[in-house]
Amino acid sequence: MNISSALLCRGFIFVCLLLPYLSSADDKLIKITSLEWPPYTASGLPEQGMSALVAKKAFAAMGYKLEISFYPWQRAVNMAKADSAYMGYFPEYYSKDTEKAFVFSESMGISPLGFAENKSKPIVWNSLEDLKNMAIGTVSGYVNTEAFDQMAISGELSVKPVVSDDKNLLKLGGKRIDLAVIDKNVMVYLLKNEKSLASVSGQLAFNSKLLEEKGLYICFKKTAEGEKLAKIYNEGLKKIDVEGIMKSYSY
């Protein structure tokens, strides 16, 4: 065997010896999708958002690394469902329909869901029945509450879907809708940081009555591997202080 052949052979042996370690590293990398939904998830925020930080720490506690790819919401959901590169998406609210296609993790935090309103036209309501004559902004593809979504589908509530929360806040500032469904923390973040909302930020407030305090979840693929990862992630959540991470997060 000449020198070149010997070197080639040694190189081949080295790669073969290395392969199990490379495979193991790949097995410990979890890829999921998300959306720009600050302060919970956003590519430009520290650790990619407070919910992203919770998810990363929970997986890290179990020896895994999390990689998040950001897309518009509907695409994030569809890619998590159809693209083999991804094992799920987040953060999601629980719904029975979503559970048909995905495995829900344990809750990884709370989202105070309610309405943005115009300060010049505050809305007093006790039940969804009181909102039947209102024009209500929603975001396409978002789960709200089961009762709200059922009434929207049946036409009992007049909903006006847009592609993002900031678009709803602009419409609300322009008095083109009466209310907009939104998470309180998202609203506070957007009014503080979104330049396009500067002209309306002083006109808007968060309605005093919540729709619901919603749990936030990762939705894993409904496969054996997805169910395994959900269990691993749930164990990781038990090892970290989720509430403390959420409360101490700053942006």
C-alpha positions in Angstrom: 0.0 0.0 0.0 1.5 3.4 -1.0 1.4 6.5 1.2 -1.6 8.0 -0.5 -3.6 4.8 -0.1 -2.6 4.5 3.5 -3.7 8.1 4.3 -7.0 7.6 2.5 -7.6 4.4 4.5 -6.8 6.1 7.8 -9.1 9.0 6.8 -11.9 6.6 6.0 -11.4 4.8 9.4 -11.5 8.1 11.2 -14.7 9.2 9.5 -16.3 5.8 10.4 -15.3 6.2 14.0 -16.7 9.7 14.1 -20.0 8.9 12.5 -21.7 7.6 15.7 -20.9 10.8 17.5 -22.1 12.9 14.6 -25.3 10.9 14.5 -25.8 11.3 18.2 -25.4 15.0 18.0 -27.9 15.2 15.2 -30.3 13.1 17.3 -30.1 15.7 20.0 -31.0 18.6 17.8 -34.7 19.4 17.6 -36.1 21.7 14.9 -39.5 23.4 15.2 -41.2 26.4 13.6 -42.6 29.6 15.1 -43.8 33.0 14.1 -42.8 36.6 14.9 -45.0 37.1 18.0 -43.0 39.2 20.4 -42.4 39.1 23.3 -43.1 35.4 23.3 -41.2 34.5 20.0 -39.3 36.7 17.7 -36.1 36.2 15.7 -34.6 39.6 16.8 -35.3 39.3 20.6 -32.8 37.9 23.2 -33.0 34.1 23.0 -35.6 34.6 20.3 -38.3 35.5 22.9 -39.5 34.5 26.4 -41.3 31.4 25.2 -38.4 30.4 23.1 -36.1 30.7 26.1 -38.4 28.5 28.2 -38.4 25.9 25.4 -34.6 26.0 24.9 -34.0 25.6 28.7 -36.5 22.7 29.0 -34.8 20.8 26.2 -31.3 21.7 27.4 -32.3 20.3 30.8 -32.8 16.9 29.0 -29.6 17.2 26.9 -31.2 18.5 23.7 -30.6 21.6 21.6 -33.6 23.5 20.1 -33.4 25.2 16.7 -36.3 27.5 15.8 -37.2 28.7 12.2 -39.5 31.7 11.8 -42.3 31.9 9.3 -45.8 33.6 8.9 -48.1 31.7 11.2 -50.1 29.6 8.7 -46.8 28.5 7.0 -45.2 27.7 10.4 -48.1 25.4 11.2 -48.2 23.8 7.7 -44.5 23.2 7.6 -44.5 21.6 11.1 -47.2 19.3 9.8 -45.8 18.4 6.3 -42.0 19.1 6.4 -39.9 16.2 7.8 -37.2 18.6 8.9 -39.5 19.9 11.7 -40.9 18.1 14.7 -43.5 20.7 15.6 -44.4 24.4 16.1 -45.1 26.8 18.9 -46.4 28.7 20.8 -50.0 27.5 20.4 -53.2 27.6 22.3 -55.0 24.4 23.0 -57.9 23.4 20.7 -59.6 20.1 20.0 -59.1 20.5 16.2 -55.4 21.1 16.5 -55.1 18.0 18.8 -56.3 15.9 15.9 -53.1 16.5 14.0 -50.5 17.3 16.8 -49.4 16.2 20.3 -49.7 19.0 22.8 -46.9 19.5 25.3 -47.6 20.5 28.9 -48.2 24.2 29.4 -45.1 26.4 29.1 -46.6 29.6 30.2 -49.7 31.7 30.3 -51.1 34.2 27.7 -53.7 36.8 28.9 -56.0 36.9 26.0 -58.5 39.7 25.6 -59.5 42.7 23.5 -57.8 45.9 22.5 -60.2 48.8 22.3 -60.2 52.5 21.4 -60.1 54.7 24.5 -62.7 56.9 22.9 -65.1 54.0 22.7 -64.6 51.6 25.7 -66.6 48.4 25.5 -68.4 47.0 28.5 -69.4 43.3 28.1 -70.3 40.4 30.3 -70.7 37.6 27.8 -69.9 37.1 24.1 -73.6 37.7 23.4 -73.0 41.3 24.2 -70.5 41.6 21.3 -72.8 40.4 18.5 -73.2 43.9 17.0 -69.4 44.7 17.1 -66.9 44.5 14.4 -64.1 42.4 15.9 -60.6 42.1 14.5 -58.9 38.7 14.5 -55.7 37.2 13.0 -56.1 34.6 10.4 -55.2 31.1 11.6 -55.1 32.0 15.3 -57.0 30.0 17.8 -58.9 32.2 20.2 -61.3 30.6 22.7 -63.6 27.7 21.7 -66.8 29.7 22.4 -65.5 32.7 20.5 -64.3 30.7 17.5 -67.6 28.7 17.3 -69.6 32.0 17.3 -67.3 33.5 14.6 -67.7 30.4 12.4 -71.5 30.4 12.8 -71.6 34.1 12.0 -73.0 35.1 15.4 -69.9 37.3 15.8 -68.8 39.6 13.1 -65.0 39.0 12.8 -62.6 40.8 10.4 -59.5 38.7 9.9 -56.1 40.2 9.1 -52.6 38.8 8.8 -51.1 40.2 12.0 -51.8 41.9 15.4 -50.3 45.2 14.4 -52.7 45.4 11.4 -55.6 45.1 13.8 -54.3 47.8 16.1 -54.0 50.1 13.2 -57.6 49.4 12.2 -58.7 49.9 15.7 -56.9 53.3 15.9 -58.7 54.3 12.7 -62.0 53.2 14.2 -62.6 50.7 11.4 -63.3 48.0 14.0 -64.7 48.1 17.6 -62.4 45.5 19.2 -59.4 43.4 18.3 -58.6 40.0 19.9 -55.0 40.1 21.2 -52.7 38.9 24.0 -52.1 41.7 26.5 -48.3 41.2 26.5 -48.2 41.3 22.7 -50.2 44.5 22.7 -47.9 46.2 25.2 -44.9 45.1 23.2 -46.2 46.3 19.9 -47.4 49.7 21.1 -44.0 50.3 22.7 -41.8 49.0 19.9 -43.7 49.0 16.6 -43.0 52.3 14.7 -46.0 51.9 12.5 -48.2 52.1 15.5 -46.8 55.4 16.9 -49.6 57.5 15.6 -52.3 55.3 17.3 -50.6 54.0 20.4 -52.0 56.8 22.7 -55.5 56.0 21.5 -55.6 52.3 22.4 -56.1 50.4 25.7 -56.6 46.8 26.8 -60.1 46.0 27.7 -60.5 45.3 31.5 -62.3 41.9 31.0 -60.2 39.0 29.7 -61.5 36.4 27.3 -59.3 33.8 28.9 -55.9 33.1 30.4 -54.6 30.7 27.8 -51.9 28.1 28.3 -49.1 28.1 25.7 -47.8 24.9 24.2 -45.5 23.2 21.8 -47.4 21.1 19.2 -45.4 18.1 18.2 -46.0 15.9 15.1 -48.6 13.2 15.9 -46.1 10.4 15.4 -44.2 8.0 17.7 -41.2 10.3 17.5 -43.4 13.3 18.2 -45.0 11.7 21.3 -41.5 10.7 22.5 -40.2 14.3 22.2 -43.3 15.6 24.0 -42.5 13.4 26.9 -38.9 14.5 26.9 -39.9 18.1 26.8 -42.5 17.7 29.5 -39.8 16.2 31.8 -37.5 19.2 30.9 -40.3 21.6 31.9 -40.4 20.0 35.4 -36.7 20.7 35.8 -36.9 24.5 35.2 -38.7 27.5 36.7 -41.0 28.4 33.9 -42.8 31.2 35.7 -39.6 32.7 36.9 -38.1 32.7 33.4 -41.2 34.4 32.0 -41.3 37.0 34.8 -37.6 37.8 34.6 -37.3 38.0 30.9 -36.4 41.5 29.6 -36.3 42.8 26.0 
